[in-house]
Amino acid sequence: MGFAIVGDWDTAEDRFLDALQAEMRRRGMVQADQAEIRESTVVFHVLEPGRIIPYRRRSQSVYVVSVVFLDQWPDNLLHFGYPMLIRSLGNLLLMTDRDPSACRAAFVTLEQGSYVVEEDGGFDRWIAKVVDRLWPLATSRLVINNRFEPDLPEFLWEGDAVSKRLCEAGRRLDEWDLLPAPFPMEQLLSPRDMRHIHHLFGIGGLSYGNLSARCPSGGFWMSASGINKGAMTTVGEHVLLVKDYDETRNEMVLSVPPHIQPRRVSVDAIEHWMIYRDHPQVGAIVHVHAWMDGVKATQVNYPCGTIQLAREVAGLVREAPRPERAVIGLKNHGLTITGTDLDDIFERIDGKILRHVPMV
């Protein structure tokens, strides 16, 4: 992999950027100039807080870290930084003091998480800690491509009892106020940038939770990406049947009705596929942006839809005393809950959910 730094900065910011480049090179990444940016490149896009310019990557595999230097530290990192992250079309926002001697940086993720990395043991140790947090995110691999095969049996075009229960579960979570509305990207992005995001990633909104249930006929039903999970009705549009994962082509394989223009499945489909594959007794999975006390959690806040996050969550499910009834925390993100069926999950989490996810 390679990396590049683009954008505008002044000499006051050179110390941080020079140290960042040196640490990336020390870890084995090759530095590229802007003309050499192609697949599997990490791009640090330096921006002014009052002048956020989008970076239009040419490939999904280009990971963009939007970098902003601050004269004044915000009271609320997420509320201050999240609009900048969206407008910059970045995967991650890194904010730090214009004076690098403060040794303080904040990260804001697309999953609406925020956390601070500080160090009182010196500048070089702080830079290493910053790259420690960046490295696993920037080198992870997305599994978000979908292959739609119009071969869904006609008797499933209107769904089955399981898919209808999935839609009811979405409405129930909506009543519990655990599934906020999809983030209104169109309010922050221009029509041109919205078209770019849709073309590159096939999404029109951000993932904010998902549900799935094993289909008796094979595969599993799962909610679509970027929809209101409290108003799911149509097979192929709101609920999709996931058949398999094609590792060679790195894409989820979906069976859809031939007469429907399908939507993409949730980005967490690869995670659910791994869990269902390994544990035949798991009948349903629910993911929410909430928390429960005492849960075992992932160690790295990998982005949603990456093979690395899927493997870590699936591994923790495997280690649970009862994999078919596991509650796994996703660092700085939320919960993945397995059950024998959807009713089993709701009975176990009712009254135990904490709305605020700890950010560490």
SERO-4910 file (N, C-alpha, C, O; in steps of 0.05 Angstrom, whole numbers):
BEGIN
 pado doro    nc1    nc2    nc3   cac1   cac2   cac3    cc1    cc2    cc3    oc1    oc2    oc3
  Met    A     17    -24      0      0      0      0     17     25      0     41     25      8
  Gly    A      6     46    -10     20     72     -9      3     93      4    -20     88     12
  Phe    A     14    117      8     -1    139     19      8    165      6     29    167     -6
  Ala    A    -10    185      8     -4    211     -3    -16    232     15    -36    227     29
  Ile    A     -5    256     15    -16    279     29    -23    300      8     -6    309     -8
  Val    A    -48    309      8    -58    329    -11    -71    352      4    -78    349     28
  Gly    A    -76    374    -10    -90    397      3    -71    420      8    -49    421     -4
  Asp    A    -80    438     25    -64    462     31    -58    463     61    -76    459     78
  Trp    A    -33    470     67    -26    474     95     -3    494     96     10    500     76
  Asp    A      2    505    120     23    525    123     45    514    140     43    491    150
  Thr    A     66    529    143     90    520    158     84    513    187     98    497    198
  Ala    A     63    525    198     56    519    226     47    490    229     48    479    251
  Glu    A     39    478    207     29    450    208     49    430    198     43    406    198
  Asp    A     72    439    189     93    421    178    102    400    197    106    377    190
  Arg    A    106    408    223    117    389    242    100    364    244    110    341    244
  Phe    A     74    368    247     55    345    249     56    328    224     58    304    225
  Leu    A     53    341    200     52    327    175     78    313    168     78    290    158
  Asp    A    101    326    175    126    313    170    129    288    187    139    267    178
  Ala    A    121    290    212    124    267    230    104    245    222    111    221    224
  Leu    A     80    252    213     61    233    204     72    217    180     70    193    179
  Gln    A     83    231    161     95    218    137    117    199    145    119    177    135
  Ala    A    134    209    163    157    192    171    148    166    185    160    145    180
  Glu    A    127    168    201    117    145    215    103    125    196    106    101    199
  Met    A     89    136    176     77    118    156     98    104    140     96     80    134
  Arg    A    120    118    132    142    105    118    156     84    135    164     63    125
  Arg    A    159     91    161    173     72    179    158     46    180    170     25    184
  Arg    A    131     47    177    115     22    179    112      8    153     97    -12    150
  Gly    A    126     18    132    127      3    107    110     14     84    110      2     63
  Met    A     96     36     88     81     47     66     98     65     49    117     78     58
  Val    A     93     64     23    108     79      3     93    106     -2     69    106     -7
  Gln    A    108    128     -1     95    153     -6     92    159    -35    111    154    -51
  Ala    A     69    168    -43     63    174    -71     56    204    -74     48    216    -55
  Asp    A     59    214    -98     49    241   -103     20    239   -114     10    217   -118
  Gln    A      8    262   -117    -21    262   -124    -26    248   -150    -47    236   -154
  Ala    A     -7    250   -169    -12    238   -195    -11    207   -194    -20    194   -212
  Glu    A      1    196   -172      4    167   -170    -18    154   -153    -17    130   -149
  Ile    A    -37    170   -144    -58    159   -126    -76    141   -143    -88    149   -162
  Arg    A    -77    116   -134    -95     96   -147   -105     77   -126   -108     86   -103
  Glu    A   -111     53   -132   -122     35   -113   -103     30    -90    -79     32    -93
  Ser    A   -115     22    -67   -100     15    -43    -81     37    -34    -57     32    -28
  Thr    A    -91     62    -34    -75     85    -25    -90     99     -3   -114    102     -4
  Val    A    -75    107     18    -86    123     39    -81    152     32    -57    160     28
  Val    A   -101    169     31    -98    197     25   -104    214     49   -126    212     60
  Phe    A    -85    230     58    -90    250     79    -97    276     65    -80    288     51
  His    A   -122    285     68   -132    308     54   -134    331     74   -151    332     91
  Val    A   -115    350     72   -113    372     91   -132    394     83   -132    404     60
  Leu    A   -149    403    102   -170    422     97   -170    445    117   -160    442    140
  Glu    A   -181    467    109   -186    489    128   -214    486    139   -233    479    123
  Pro    A   -219    489    165   -246    485    176   -268    501    163   -290    491    160
  Gly    A   -261    525    153   -281    542    141   -283    538    111   -299    551     97
  Arg    A   -268    520    100   -268    515     71   -264    485     65   -242    476     59
  Ile    A   -286    470     68   -285    441     65   -290    434     36   -311    440     25
  Ile    A   -270    422     24   -271    415     -5   -272    384     -6   -256    371      7
  Pro    A   -290    373    -22   -291    343    -23   -268    331    -38   -257    344    -57
  Tyr    A   -260    308    -30   -240    292    -44   -254    270    -59   -265    252    -46
  Arg    A   -254    271    -85   -268    251   -101   -249    229   -110   -236    231   -130
  Arg    A   -248    208    -93   -231    185    -99   -241    171   -124   -264    172   -132
  Arg    A   -223    157   -137   -229    142   -162   -235    113   -157   -243     98   -175
  Ser    A   -230    104   -132   -235     76   -126   -244     73    -97   -237     89    -80
  Gln    A   -261     52    -92   -270     47    -65   -246     42    -46   -248     47    -22
  Ser    A   -225     30    -57   -202     22    -40   -184     45    -31   -166     41    -16
  Val    A   -189     69    -42   -174     92    -32   -187    101     -6   -211    108     -5
  Tyr    A   -172    102     15   -182    109     42   -174    138     48   -150    144     48
  Val    A   -194    155     52   -189    184     55   -191    192     84   -212    189     96
  Val    A   -169    203     95   -169    215    121   -170    245    118   -150    257    109
  Ser    A   -192    258    125   -194    287    123   -180    299    148   -187    291    171
  Val    A   -161    317    144   -145    328    166   -151    357    169   -149    372    150
  Val    A   -158    365    193   -165    393    199   -148    402    223   -148    389    244
  Phe    A   -135    425    221   -120    437    243   -138    459    256   -149    476    242
  Leu    A   -139    459    282   -157    477    297   -142    497    314   -122    491    326
  Asp    A   -152    522    314   -142    542    332   -156    540    359   -145    548    380
  Gln    A   -181    530    359   -196    528    384   -210    500    384   -221    492    364
  Trp    A   -207    486    407   -218    459    409   -249    461    413   -258    476    430
  Pro    A   -264    445    398   -294    446    400   -304    433    426   -291    415    437
  Asp    A   -327    443    435   -339    431    459   -350    403    453   -349    385    470
  Asn    A   -361    400    429   -373    374    421   -360    365    395   -366    376    374
  Leu    A   -342    346    397   -327    337    374   -344    326    352   -340    333    328
  Leu    A   -364    310    359   -381    297    338   -398    318    324   -398    318    299
  His    A   -411    336    338   -428    356    325   -411    375    309   -421    384    288
  Phe    A   -387    381    318   -370    400    303   -358    386    278   -357    398    257
  Gly    A   -349    361    282   -333    349    261   -349    333    241   -340    330    218
  Tyr    A   -372    322    248   -386    304    230   -395    317    204   -391    305    183
  Pro    A   -405    341    204   -412    354    178   -387    358    161   -389    356    136
  Met    A   -364    364    173   -339    367    157   -331    340    145   -322    340    122
  Leu    A   -334    318    160   -328    292    149   -345    286    125   -335    276    105
  Ile    A   -371    291    127   -389    285    105   -383    302     81   -381    293     58
  Arg    A   -379    329     85   -374    347     63   -347    341     49   -344    346     25
  Ser    A   -328    331     64   -302    325     52   -302    298     37   -282    292     24
  Leu    A   -323    283     40   -325    256     28   -302    237     39   -292    220     24
  Gly    A   -295    241     64   -274    225     76   -285    200     89   -309    198     94
  Asn    A   -267    181     95   -274    158    110   -271    163    140   -283    150    157
  Leu    A   -254    182    147   -247    188    175   -238    217    176   -225    227    158
  Leu    A   -246    231    198   -237    258    203   -217    258    225   -222    247    247
  Leu    A   -194    271    221   -174    275    242   -171    304    247   -164    320    229
  Met    A   -177    312    272   -174    340    280   -152    342    301   -150    326    319
  Thr    A   -135    362    298   -114    366    317   -108    396    321   -116    412    304
  Asp    A    -95    403    343    -88    431    348    -68    441    327    -50    426    319
  Arg    A    -71    466    320    -51    477    301    -23    478    314     -3    475    299
  Asp    A    -22    480    340      3    478    355      7    449    362     -7    439    380
  Pro    A     25    434    349     27    405    353     38    398    381     37    375    389
  Ser    A     49    417    395     60    411    421     38    403    441     44    392    462
  Ala    A     13    409    434     -9    401    451    -12    370    452    -24    359    471
  Cys    A     -2    357    431     -3    327    430    -32    317    435    -36    300    452
  Arg    A    -50    328    419    -78    320    422    -91    318    394    -89    337    378
  Ala    A   -104    296    389   -118    292    364   -145    279    369   -148    264    388
  Ala    A   -165    286    353   -191    274    355   -199    261    329   -193    272    307
  Phe    A   -212    239    330   -222    225    307   -253    225    307   -265    222    328
  Val    A   -264    228    283   -293    226    280   -298    206    257   -285    208    236
  Thr    A   -315    185    262   -319    164    243   -346    167    229   -364    181    239
  Leu    A   -350    154    206   -375    154    192   -397    140    208   -421    146    204
  Glu    A   -390    123    227   -409    110    244   -418    128    267   -432    119    285
  Gln    A   -411    154    265   -418    174    284   -406    169    312   -419    172    333
  Gly    A   -381    161    311   -365    158    336   -344    180    337   -336    190    316
  Ser    A   -335    186    361   -313    206    364   -296    198    388   -307    189    408
  Tyr    A   -270    202    387   -253    196    409   -227    212    406   -220    222    384
  Val    A   -213    215    428   -189    232    429   -164    215    435   -165    197    451
  Val    A   -142    221    421   -116    209    427    -97    230    437    -91    249    423
  Glu    A    -88    227    462    -70    246    475    -45    232    485    -45    207    487
  Glu    A    -24    247    490      0    235    500     16    256    515     22    277    505
  Asp    A     23    249    540     40    267    556     69    258    557     85    269    572
  Gly    A     76    238    541    103    227    541    120    236    518    141    225    513
  Gly    A    111    257    504    127    268    482    114    266    455     96    250    451
  Phe    A    124    284    437    112    287    411    114    261    394     94    252    382
  Asp    A    137    248    394    141    224    377    123    201    386    112    187    370
  Arg    A    120    198    412    102    177    422     73    183    415     58    165    409
  Trp    A     66    209    415     38    216    407     33    210    378     12    199    371
  Ile    A     52    217    360     49    211    332     45    181    327     29    172    312
  Ala    A     61    165    342     59    136    339     31    126    348     20    109    335
  Lys    A     20    139    369     -7    131    378    -28    139    358    -47    124    354
  Val    A    -24    162    345    -43    171    325    -44    151    302    -65    143    292
  Val    A    -20    143    293    -19    123    270    -28     96    279    -40     81    263
  Asp    A    -24     89    305    -35     64    315    -65     62    311    -76     41    304
  Arg    A    -79     85    316   -108     85    313   -116     86    283   -137     75    276
  Leu    A   -100     99    266   -106    100    238   -101     74    223   -116     66    206
  Trp    A    -79     61    230    -69     39    214    -89     17    208    -93     10    185
  Pro    A   -102      5    228   -120    -17    222   -145     -8    206   -156    -24    191
  Leu    A   -153     17    209   -176     27    194   -168     31    165   -183     23    147
  Ala    A   -145     44    161   -137     51    133   -129     26    117   -130     27     92
  Thr    A   -121      5    130   -112    -19    115   -133    -41    114   -128    -63    105
  Ser    A   -157    -35    124   -179    -56    123   -191    -56     95   -187    -38     79
  Arg    A   -207    -78     90   -218    -82     63   -248    -84     64   -260   -100     79
  Leu    A   -261    -67     48   -290    -66     47   -301    -90     32   -289    -99     12
  Val    A   -324    -99     41   -340   -119     26   -368   -107     22   -387   -114     36
  Ile    A   -370    -90      3   -395    -75     -1   -407    -79    -29   -429    -69    -34
  Asn    A   -393    -93    -47   -404    -98    -73   -426   -119    -71   -424   -138    -56
  Asn    A   -447   -115    -86   -470   -134    -88   -472   -145   -116   -468   -132   -136
  Arg    A   -479   -171   -117   -486   -183   -143   -515   -193   -141   -521   -211   -125
  Phe    A   -532   -181   -157   -560   -187   -156   -566   -208   -177   -562   -204   -201
  Glu    A   -577   -230   -168   -585   -252   -186   -616   -254   -185   -627   -260   -164
  Pro    A   -629   -250   -208   -659   -249   -208   -671   -277   -208   -686   -284   -226
  Asp    A   -664   -292   -188   -673   -320   -187   -689   -327   -161   -691   -350   -154
  Leu    A   -699   -306   -148   -714   -312   -124   -739   -328   -131   -754   -319   -149
  Pro    A   -744   -350   -119   -768   -366   -126   -794   -349   -123   -796   -332   -105
  Glu    A   -813   -354   -140   -837   -337   -141   -852   -338   -114   -865   -319   -106
  Phe    A   -851   -361   -100   -866   -363    -75   -853   -345    -53   -865   -342    -32
  Leu    A   -830   -333    -58   -817   -315    -39   -818   -286    -48   -808   -268    -34
  Trp    A   -831   -280    -71   -832   -253    -80   -846   -234    -60   -840   -210    -58
  Glu    A   -866   -245    -46   -879   -229    -26   -868   -235      2   -880   -226     22
  Gly    A   -846   -249      3   -834   -256     29   -846   -281     41   -862   -295     28
  Asp    A   -838   -287     65   -849   -310     80   -853   -301    108   -851   -278    115
  Ala    A   -860   -320    126   -866   -313    154   -842   -300    167   -845   -282    184
  Val    A   -818   -310    160   -793   -299    173   -788   -270    164   -782   -253    180
  Ser    A   -790   -265    138   -785   -238    128   -806   -218    139   -799   -195    145
  Lys    A   -831   -227    142   -851   -210    154   -845   -204    183   -850   -182    193
  Arg    A   -834   -224    197   -826   -219    225   -803   -200    227   -800   -184    245
  Leu    A   -785   -201    207   -763   -182    205   -773   -153    203   -763   -135    216
  Cys    A   -793   -150    186   -805   -123    183   -818   -113    208   -816    -90    216
  Glu    A   -831   -131    222   -843   -124    248   -822   -117    269   -826    -99    285
  Ala    A   -799   -131    268   -778   -126    287   -766    -98    281   -759    -84    300
  Gly    A   -764    -90    256   -755    -63    249   -773    -42    261   -764    -22    271
  Arg    A   -799    -47    259   -818    -27    270   -816    -26    301   -819     -5    313
  Arg    A   -811    -49    313   -808    -50    342   -783    -34    351   -785    -19    370
  Leu    A   -761    -38    337   -737    -23    344   -741      7    339   -731     24    354
  Asp    A   -756     14    319   -762     42    314   -779     53    337   -775     76    344
  Glu    A   -798     38    347   -814     47    370   -796     50    395   -801     68    412
  Trp    A   -776     34    398   -757     36    420   -738     59    417   -722     66    435
  Asp    A   -739     72    393   -721     94    387   -692     86    387   -674    101    395
  Leu    A   -686     62    377   -659     52    374   -649     53    345   -625     48    340
  Leu    A   -666     60    327   -658     62    299   -664     90    289   -685     95    278
  Pro    A   -645    108    293   -650    136    283   -652    137    253   -643    118    239
  Ala    A   -664    158    243   -667    160    214   -640    161    201   -621    170    212
  Pro    A   -639    151    176   -613    152    161   -603    181    160   -618    200    158
  Phe    A   -576    184    162   -565    211    163   -572    225    136   -567    214    115
  Pro    A   -582    250    137   -591    264    113   -567    275     98   -562    299     99
  Met    A   -553    258     84   -529    267     69   -535    289     49   -519    306     44
  Glu    A   -559    287     37   -567    306     17   -568    335     27   -567    354     12
  Gln    A   -571    338     54   -571    365     65   -543    377     68   -541    401     71
  Leu    A   -523    360     66   -495    370     69   -479    368     43   -459    382     40
  Leu    A   -488    351     24   -473    347     -1   -487    359    -25   -512    360    -26
  Ser    A   -472    368    -44   -483    378    -69   -494    355    -85   -486    332    -80
  Pro    A   -512    360   -105   -521    338   -122   -499    323   -136   -500    299   -139
  Arg    A   -478    338   -143   -455    325   -157   -441    306   -138   -434    283   -146
  Asp    A   -437    314   -113   -423    296    -94   -441    273    -86   -431    251    -81
  Met    A   -467    277    -85   -485    254    -80   -483    234   -102   -483    210    -97
  Arg    A   -482    243   -127   -480    225   -150   -453    210   -148   -452    186   -154
  His    A   -432    223   -140   -406    210   -138   -406    188   -117   -397    166   -121
  Ile    A   -418    194    -93   -419    174    -72   -436    151    -81   -429    128    -76
  His    A   -459    156    -94   -476    134   -103   -462    117   -124   -464     93   -123
  His    A   -448    130   -142   -434    115   -163   -412     98   -151   -408     75   -160
  Leu    A   -397    109   -132   -374     95   -121   -382     73   -101   -371     51   -102
  Phe    A   -401     79    -84   -408     60    -63   -436     49    -65   -443     31    -51
  Gly    A   -452     60    -83   -479     51    -86   -497     57    -62   -516     42    -57
  Ile    A   -491     78    -48   -508     85    -25   -518    113    -27   -506    130    -40
  Gly    A   -541    118    -14   -553    144    -13   -556    154     15   -566    176     20
  Gly    A   -548    138     35   -550    145     63   -531    128     79   -518    110     68
  Leu    A   -528    134    104   -509    119    120   -523     96    135   -547     98    142
  Ser    A   -508     75    139   -519     52    154   -523     61    183   -506     75    194
  Tyr    A   -545     52    196   -550     60    223   -562     37    239   -577     42    258
  Gly    A   -555     13    232   -567    -10    246   -579    -29    225   -586    -20    203
  Asn    A   -582    -54    232   -593    -73    213   -604    -97    228   -598   -102    251
  Leu    A   -619   -113    213   -631   -137    223   -630   -159    202   -631   -153    178
  Ser    A   -628   -184    211   -629   -206    193   -641   -231    207   -642   -232    231
  Ala    A   -650   -250    190   -662   -275    201   -658   -297    180   -660   -292    156
  Arg    A   -651   -320    190   -646   -343    172   -672   -351    158   -693   -353    170
  Cys    A   -669   -354    131   -692   -362    115   -695   -393    114   -675   -406    108
  Pro    A   -718   -404    120   -721   -433    119   -714   -446     92   -706   -469     91
  Ser    A   -716   -430     71   -710   -441     44   -681   -439     37   -672   -448     15
  Gly    A   -664   -427     54   -636   -424     49   -628   -394     49   -643   -377     41
  Gly    A   -603   -389     58   -594   -361     60   -607   -347     83   -617   -360    102
  Phe    A   -606   -320     83   -619   -305    104   -629   -279     93   -618   -266     75
  Trp    A   -652   -271    105   -664   -245     99   -649   -223    114   -641   -227    137
  Met    A   -645   -200    101   -631   -178    115   -642   -151    105   -651   -149     82
  Ser    A   -642   -132    122   -652   -105    115   -633    -92     95   -609    -97     95
  Ala    A   -644    -75     79   -628    -60     59   -613    -37     72   -619    -29     94
  Ser    A   -594    -26     57   -577     -4     67   -591     22     63   -604     27     43
  Gly    A   -588     40     83   -597     67     80   -627     71     79   -636     91     67
  Ile    A   -643     53     91   -672     56     90   -682     60    119   -667     56    138
  Asn    A   -707     67    121   -720     69    147   -728     41    155   -747     29    145
  Lys    A   -713     30    175   -719      2    183   -746      0    197   -756    -23    200
  Gly    A   -758     22    204   -785     21    215   -807     19    195   -831     18    202
  Ala    A   -800     20    169   -820     20    148   -812      1    125   -813      8    102
  Met    A   -804    -23    132   -796    -43    112   -821    -58    102   -837    -67    119
  Thr    A   -824    -61     76   -847    -74     65   -841    -93     42   -852   -114     40
  Thr    A   -823    -84     24   -820    -97     -3   -795   -114     -5   -773   -105      1
  Val    A   -799   -139    -13   -776   -157    -18   -760   -147    -42   -772   -142    -63
  Gly    A   -735   -146    -39   -717   -136    -60   -711   -107    -58   -690    -97    -68
  Glu    A   -728    -92    -44   -724    -63    -40   -717    -57    -11   -698    -43     -6
  His    A   -732    -68      8   -728    -63     36   -716    -87     50   -700    -84     69
  Val    A   -723   -111     41   -713   -136     52   -701   -153     29   -714   -157      9
  Leu    A   -677   -163     33   -664   -178     12   -655   -205     22   -649   -209     46
  Leu    A   -654   -225      4   -645   -251     11   -616   -254      3   -609   -253    -21
  Val    A   -599   -258     23   -570   -261     19   -565   -291     15   -571   -307     33
  Lys    A   -554   -298     -8   -548   -326    -14   -520   -334     -5   -516   -356      5
  Asp    A   -500   -317    -10   -473   -325     -7   -454   -301     -8   -462   -279    -13
  Tyr    A   -428   -307     -2   -407   -288     -6   -387   -300    -26   -377   -322    -22
  Asp    A   -382   -285    -47   -363   -294    -68   -335   -282    -60   -330   -258    -66
  Glu    A   -318   -298    -48   -292   -288    -39   -275   -279    -62   -260   -260    -60
  Thr    A   -276   -294    -85   -259   -287   -107   -265   -259   -118   -247   -244   -125
  Arg    A   -291   -253   -120   -299   -227   -130   -305   -207   -108   -312   -184   -113
  Asn    A   -303   -215    -83   -307   -198    -60   -334   -184    -61   -335   -160    -59
  Glu    A   -355   -200    -64   -382   -188    -65   -402   -207    -53   -400   -231    -54
  Met    A   -423   -194    -41   -445   -209    -31   -464   -217    -54   -469   -201    -72
  Val    A   -474   -241    -53   -492   -252    -74   -520   -252    -63   -526   -264    -43
  Leu    A   -539   -238    -78   -566   -235    -69   -585   -246    -89   -582   -243   -113
  Ser    A   -606   -259    -79   -628   -269    -96   -651   -250    -95   -662   -245    -74
  Val    A   -659   -239   -118   -680   -218   -119   -702   -226   -139   -697   -241   -157
  Pro    A   -726   -215   -135   -747   -219   -155   -739   -206   -182   -727   -185   -182
  Pro    A   -746   -219   -204   -737   -208   -230   -750   -182   -238   -740   -168   -255
  His    A   -773   -175   -225   -787   -151   -233   -781   -127   -215   -794   -106   -217
  Ile    A   -762   -130   -196   -756   -109   -177   -729    -96   -183   -710   -111   -189
  Gln    A   -727    -70   -181   -701    -56   -182   -690    -56   -154   -699    -41   -137
  Pro    A   -671    -74   -148   -663    -78   -120   -646    -56   -108   -632    -42   -123
  Arg    A   -648    -54    -82   -630    -37    -67   -607    -55    -56   -609    -79    -56
  Arg    A   -586    -42    -48   -564    -56    -37   -570    -66     -9   -586    -54      6
  Val    A   -559    -89     -1   -562    -99     25   -545    -83     45   -527    -69     37
  Ser    A   -551    -85     70   -536    -72     91   -506    -78     89   -498   -100     81
  Val    A   -490    -58     96   -461    -62     93   -450    -84    112   -429    -95    107
  Asp    A   -466    -91    132   -457   -112    151   -464   -140    142   -462   -159    158
  Ala    A   -472   -143    118   -480   -170    108   -457   -190    111   -463   -214    117
  Ile    A   -433   -182    106   -410   -201    108   -407   -211    137   -401   -235    141
  Glu    A   -412   -194    156   -410   -203    184   -432   -223    191   -427   -243    203
  His    A   -457   -217    182   -479   -235    187   -474   -262    173   -480   -283    184
  Trp    A   -464   -261    148   -459   -285    133   -439   -303    148   -443   -327    149
  Met    A   -418   -291    159   -398   -307    174   -411   -321    198   -405   -344    204
  Ile    A   -428   -306    212   -440   -317    237   -459   -340    229   -459   -361    242
  Tyr    A   -477   -335    210   -495   -357    202   -481   -381    191   -489   -404    196
  Arg    A   -459   -377    176   -444   -399    165   -432   -416    188   -433   -441    186
  Asp    A   -422   -404    208   -408   -418    230   -426   -430    250   -419   -449    265
  His    A   -451   -420    253   -468   -428    275   -496   -433    265   -513   -415    264
  Pro    A   -502   -458    257   -529   -465    247   -551   -459    266   -574   -456    258
  Gln    A   -545   -458    293   -565   -453    312   -573   -424    314   -594   -417    327
  Val    A   -557   -406    302   -565   -377    302   -587   -373    282   -584   -380    258
  Gly    A   -609   -362    291   -632   -358    273   -637   -329    266   -652   -324    248
  Ala    A   -625   -310    281   -630   -282    276   -607   -266    288   -593   -274    306
  Ile    A   -603   -242    276   -582   -223    285   -593   -195    284   -606   -187    265
  Val    A   -588   -180    305   -596   -151    306   -571   -135    312   -556   -141    331
  His    A   -568   -113    297   -546    -94    303   -558    -67    309   -574    -56    293
  Val    A   -551    -55    332   -561    -29    339   -538    -11    348   -518    -21    358
  His    A   -542     15    346   -522     34    356   -530     41    385   -541     63    390
  Ala    A   -525     22    402   -532     24    431   -512      6    446   -493     -4    434
  Trp    A   -516      3    472   -496    -11    488   -510    -27    510   -533    -21    517
  Met    A   -496    -46    521   -505    -61    545   -481    -64    563   -458    -68    554
  Asp    A   -485    -63    589   -464    -66    608   -452    -95    608   -467   -114    603
  Gly    A   -426    -97    612   -413   -123    615   -409   -139    590   -404   -163    591
  Val    A   -411   -126    566   -408   -142    541   -379   -144    534   -363   -126    540
  Lys    A   -372   -165    520   -345   -168    509   -344   -154    482   -363   -157    466
  Ala    A   -323   -138    477   -323   -120    454   -299   -124    437   -278   -134    446
  Thr    A   -301   -116    412   -279   -116    393   -258    -96    403   -264    -77    418
  Gln    A   -233   -100    395   -211    -83    404   -205    -60    386   -192    -40    393
  Val    A   -215    -62    361   -209    -41    341   -236    -32    328   -253    -49    323
  Asn    A   -239     -6    324   -263      4    312   -261      4    282   -260     25    269
  Tyr    A   -259    -21    271   -258    -23    242   -283    -11    229   -304    -12    242
  Pro    A   -281     -1    205   -305     10    191   -325    -12    186   -318    -35    182
  Cys    A   -351     -4    185   -372    -22    178   -367    -33    149   -357    -18    132
  Gly    A   -374    -58    145   -372    -70    119   -344    -80    112   -339    -88     89
  Thr    A   -325    -80    131   -299    -90    125   -297   -120    134   -310   -128    153
  Ile    A   -280   -134    120   -276   -162    126   -263   -165    154   -268   -185    168
  Gln    A   -247   -145    162   -233   -147    188   -253   -144    211   -251   -159    231
  Leu    A   -273   -126    208   -293   -124    229   -310   -150    231   -316   -160    252
  Ala    A   -317   -160    207   -333   -184    206   -319   -207    220   -331   -222    236
  Arg    A   -293   -210    215   -278   -232    227   -276   -229    257   -278   -249    272
  Glu    A   -272   -204    266   -268   -201    295   -295   -206    310   -295   -219    331
  Val    A   -317   -196    299   -343   -201    312   -350   -230    311   -358   -242    331
  Ala    A   -345   -243    288   -351   -272    285   -334   -288    305   -343   -308    316
  Gly    A   -309   -279    309   -292   -293    328   -302   -291    356   -301   -311    371
  Leu    A   -312   -267    364   -323   -264    391   -349   -280    395   -354   -290    416
  Val    A   -365   -282    374   -389   -299    375   -380   -328    380   -393   -342    396
  Arg    A   -360   -337    366   -350   -364    368   -340   -370    397   -344   -392    406
  Glu    A   -329   -350    410   -318   -354    437   -340   -352    459   -335   -358    482
  Ala    A   -363   -342    452   -385   -339    472   -394   -366    482   -393   -386    468
  Pro    A   -402   -367    508   -412   -393    519   -434   -405    503   -436   -429    500
  Arg    A   -452   -387    493   -473   -397    475   -474   -378    450   -487   -358    451
  Pro    A   -460   -386    429   -459   -369    405   -486   -361    395   -489   -339    383
  Glu    A   -506   -378    399   -533   -372    388   -547   -351    406   -570   -343    399
  Arg    A   -535   -343    428   -547   -322    445   -525   -303    455   -523   -298    479
  Ala    A   -509   -293    436   -487   -276    443   -494   -246    441   -511   -239    425
  Val    A   -481   -230    457   -483   -201    455   -455   -190    453   -439   -192    472
  Ile    A   -448   -180    430   -420   -171    424   -420   -141    420   -436   -130    405
  Gly    A   -401   -128    434   -398    -99    431   -379    -93    408   -358   -106    405
  Leu    A   -386    -73    392   -368    -64    371   -357    -37    380   -371    -18    384
  Lys    A   -331    -36    383   -317    -13    395   -326     13    381   -325     16    357
  Asn    A   -334     32    398   -342     59    388   -365     58    368   -368     76    352
  His    A   -381     37    370   -402     34    349   -429     24    358   -449     37    354
  Gly    A   -430      1    371   -456    -10    379   -454    -39    386   -434    -49    396
  Leu    A   -476    -54    382   -479    -81    390   -487    -99    366   -503    -91    349
  Thr    A   -476   -123    366   -487   -145    348   -497   -166    367   -483   -176    384
  Ile    A   -523   -174    363   -536   -192    382   -547   -216    366   -562   -212    346
  Thr    A   -540   -240    373   -550   -264    360   -573   -276    377   -574   -272    401
  Gly    A   -590   -291    363   -611   -305    377   -621   -329    362   -614   -332    338
  Thr    A   -636   -346    375   -647   -369    360   -669   -359    341   -674   -372    320
  Asp    A   -681   -337    348   -700   -323    330   -702   -295    339   -690   -287    359
  Leu    A   -717   -278    325   -720   -250    332   -733   -246    359   -725   -228    375
  Asp    A   -753   -262    366   -767   -260    392   -747   -265    415   -748   -252    435
  Asp    A   -729   -284    411   -709   -290    431   -692   -266    437   -685   -260    460
  Ile    A   -683   -252    415   -667   -228    419   -682   -206    434   -671   -195    453
  Phe    A   -706   -201    426   -721   -179    439   -727   -185    469   -725   -167    485
  Glu    A   -733   -210    475   -737   -217    503   -713   -213    520   -715   -205    543
  Arg    A   -689   -218    509   -664   -216    524   -655   -187    527   -642   -181    547
  Ile    A   -660   -169    508   -650   -142    509   -670   -122    521   -662   -100    527
  Asp    A   -695   -130    523   -715   -111    532   -708   -100    560   -705   -116    579
  Gly    A   -706    -74    562   -700    -61    587   -671    -60    594   -664    -49    615
  Lys    A   -653    -71    578   -624    -72    584   -607    -55    566   -583    -52    570
  Ile    A   -619    -42    546   -605    -27    526   -598      1    537   -615     15    549
  Leu    A   -573      9    533   -563     36    540   -560     51    514   -547     41    495
  Arg    A   -571     74    512   -571     89    486   -543     99    478   -538    101    454
  His    A   -526    105    497   -501    118    491   -478     97    490   -474     83    510
  Val    A   -465     96    468   -442     78    464   -417     91    475   -411    114    468
  Pro    A   -402     78    493   -377     90    503   -357     93    481   -352     75    465
  Met    A   -344    116    480   -323    122    460   -296    122    474   -290    139    491
  Val    A   -279    104    466   -253    101    478   -231    100    457   -207     97    463
***
